[in-house]
Amino acid sequence: MTRISLIGAPVDSGQRRRGCLMGPAAYRVAGIDQLLGELGHEVKDLGDLAPGVLPHASCDNPAVDQLEETLGWTKTLRSRVSEVLAGGRMPIVLGGDHSLALGSVAGAAEHANRAGRPQFVLWLDAHSDFHTPLTTVSGNLHGTPVAYIAGRSGFDAFPPFPAPIPAERICLFGIRSVDPAEHAALLRYDIAMNDMRVLDERGIVAPLREFLDRVRAANGLLHVSLDVDFLDPSIAPAVGTTVPGGATFREAHLVCELLHESGLMTSLDLVELNPFLDDRGRTAKLMVDLVGSLMGKKVFDRPTRSYH
């Protein structure tokens, strides 16, 4: 039994396609708390956060969009995630776009520092999110969290990340959309980048188990950040950044079951769900189903159902 705290993060400031702020409500309507309770976990829903008083901030890159609101969310989420972990509970952050990870992973790392244990991050995403506020062309800050986590410069407007996470403790998994500037920057780091070519050649299991073995050997804490666009858009249409060739239903559940069996996950983000783009709640239901796999449900426990 795991003591879980659900944290609603209706963050819509990391990109310009509105709708992710409806994500937390969609997860609740899809029954995330009920499912976790049925699996034997103790669930407390902390409701939705708000960014609080927004700081005054600016950036030398004029393309950067909604910086002050994103900073407000970063501060609020960092504090709440750190507080939940300190209380011996597992935070599950219901997003919200991926800029929320600027705060959620910072909160997890803050807790890891207090506990004297290394923080690891598994990034399940189509994108590497390795831009900085100074290098982003789109100006969308949901493309920057991994760079912040890894300690890249260019985040002067943000609070310093608590002990940047060494590259060997970060695993990008399912990547299939990296622009040239991000690719050049990633080459200077030793981040495990398991793109879809790697997963096609080696399969899902081997590279994931290698990373989990490193977490276990280091007695590390593991933050998992699950982006809807990790999944193939044919099964998960409710995301504004669709990239063909993503994880299939079976592959995604296998990843989640392996994570559960490892017993290593200590915090979780669910990000980039845009219910406005969904098909009768299909993506929200799938994401909740994946959380079930992360928390102990097996594929063969699932009844056959139709979306028709």
Buried (B, 14 or more C-beta within 10 A) or exposed (E): EBEBBBBBBBBBBBBEBEBBBBBBBBBBBBBBBEBBEEBEBEBBBBEBBEBEEBBEBEBEBEEBBBBBBBBBBBBBBBBBBBBBBEEEBBBBBBBBBBBBBBBBBBBBBBBBBEBEBBBBBBBBBBBBBBBBBBBBEBBBBBBBBBBBBBBBEBBEBBBEBBEBBBBBBBBBBBBBBBBEBBEEBBEEBEBBBBBBEBBEEEEBEEBBBEBBEBBBEBEBBBBBBBBBBBBBBEBBBBBBBBBEBBBEBEBBBBBBBBBBEBEBBBBBBBBBBBBBBBEEBBBBBBBBBBBBBBBBBEBEEEEEEEEE
